[in-house]
Amino acid sequence: MANKPDDIPESALAIVASCASSVEAAFIRSRLEAAGIPACIPEEYTPQILWCLGPSPIERVTVRVDSKDYQAATEVLSEDAQP
């Protein structure tokens, strides 16, 4: 998970997850939206050139939320990570 820098304006989007595929990012976005936190995937419709080779370290897909929702989003995602 990414840390929210203090100098991000309140209206900016903050990255809460960086994923290897748009499928993984969509799952995370669905989890956040189910918790009432609007989320977006800016790279959702960008073609992943190396998709046939599997996860690529150079082609990441991010899940973003409004900065004001950053703390709540990281809490939701950390709850999911608990065994």
C-alpha distance (Angstrom), angle and dihedral (degrees) to the residues before:
residue distance angle dihedral
M1 . . .
A2 3.76 . .
N3 3.79 124.3 .
K4 3.79 119.0 -123.1
P5 3.79 110.1 -122.2
D6 3.79 114.0 -134.7
D7 3.80 92.4 -126.4
I8 3.84 95.8 63.9
P9 3.81 110.9 114.2
E10 3.80 114.7 -115.8
S11 3.82 91.2 -114.1
A12 3.82 94.8 52.3
L13 3.78 125.9 101.8
A14 3.79 118.8 -110.8
I15 3.81 124.9 -154.4
V16 3.81 111.5 -119.9
A17 3.81 97.4 170.9
S18 3.78 139.5 17.0
C19 3.80 113.1 -157.4
A20 3.79 138.3 -171.6
S21 3.81 93.8 -131.3
S22 3.78 142.1 21.7
V23 3.81 89.0 -118.1
E24 3.82 91.7 60.2
A25 3.81 90.6 44.9
A26 3.82 91.3 50.2
F27 3.80 89.9 53.3
I28 3.81 90.9 53.2
R29 3.81 92.0 45.5
S30 3.83 89.8 51.7
R31 3.80 90.6 51.2
L32 3.79 91.8 51.3
E33 3.81 93.3 46.0
A34 3.82 90.1 49.6
A35 3.81 86.3 57.2
G36 3.82 90.1 52.0
I37 3.81 96.7 -102.6
P38 3.82 114.8 128.1
A39 3.80 110.8 -133.9
C40 3.78 137.2 176.2
I41 3.78 139.6 -161.7
P42 3.82 107.9 -145.6
E43 3.81 92.8 -170.4
E44 3.81 93.6 48.3
Y45 3.80 95.1 112.5
T46 3.78 97.0 32.7
P47 3.80 110.6 108.2
Q48 3.76 114.4 -114.0
I49 3.78 102.2 -135.5
L50 3.80 97.0 -162.7
W51 3.84 97.0 41.6
C52 3.81 92.7 122.3
L53 3.81 91.7 59.3
G54 3.79 94.3 56.4
P55 3.81 127.8 -116.2
S56 3.78 112.0 0.1
P57 3.80 123.6 -155.8
I58 3.81 90.3 -148.3
E59 3.81 97.2 51.0
R60 3.79 108.8 61.6
V61 3.79 127.4 169.3
T62 3.80 116.6 -149.0
V63 3.78 132.6 -152.1
R64 3.81 112.7 -148.5
V65 3.79 136.3 -171.0
D66 3.80 134.8 -177.3
S67 3.79 110.1 -79.8
K68 3.80 90.1 -117.3
D69 3.83 88.7 60.5
Y70 3.82 95.5 45.1
Q71 3.81 97.2 99.8
A72 3.81 93.8 46.4
A73 3.81 91.1 47.2
T74 3.79 93.6 51.8
E75 3.80 89.4 48.8
V76 3.82 91.7 52.4
L77 3.79 91.7 48.3
S78 3.80 93.2 46.0
E79 3.82 89.5 52.1
D80 3.81 88.0 55.8
A81 3.81 90.2 52.1
Q82 3.81 92.9 56.7
P83 3.84 114.1 101.8
